[in-house]
């Protein structure tokens, strides 16, 4: 089951139930990632973050460059 398409509110509910999942860092903005990490830490659940392939080899157009830590801003 893919969790990348789920909104943050549903992911938080899953984490609060103590369940973990895998997400791509490209599907969530930096503030969402930080919020999910905080909830996971307090609930004992684990999120496995998948780093995307290099944008040099990605197909399509890059609309916005990532921030210093490789994440995108929420205003996309």
N, C-alpha and C positions, 0 to 999 in steps of 0.2 A: 504494500500500500504506500502511495506517495503522500507525503505530508506537505510538500512544497506549496501546494495551491491553497492550503487552509489559512484562514485569517489568524492573526496573532491571538485573538480571544479564545479560539478553539484550541490552539496549541497550548495556551496557558492552562486550560481545563485538563488537557491530557497530562501535562506535567504535574499538576496538583494531585492527580490520581496516582502519581508515582511511576508513570510509564514514560519510557524514553523513545526517541525516534531519531532519524537521520534527516538533515536538511542541507540544502545548498546555500552557501553564503550569499549567492547572487539573488536569491528570491526574497531576502529580507534586508531592510535598511539597518544601519548601525544601531539606532536606538531600539529597534525591535529585537535585535540580536542580544543587546545588553539586558533588556527586560526579560527575555526568555532564559538567558543564562542565570539571572538572579532567581527566578522562580524555580528553575531546575535545581539550583544549589540548595534552596530552602526545603524543597520537597524530596530531595534525594534521587530525583530522576536524572537521566543522562541524555544530553543531546550530542550526537555525533555530527560535527560540522564538516561538510565536504567543500574543499576549496576547488573552484572551477579551473579548467585548463587555462593556459595563457590566452589573453585576448588577442595575441598575435595570430593565433591559429583558429580563433572563433569565427563562425560563419555569421554574417549579418553586419549591421552597423552599430558601432558603439555610440550611444547618445551622450553619455556623460562619463567623465573620467572618475575613477574611484578616489576616495580620500587617502590620506597618508597610510592608513592601516589596511588598504585594499578593499574597503567597504564603500557602499554607495550611500549618498544622503537620502533622506526620506522623501524629498520633494520630486522624485522621479515621476 
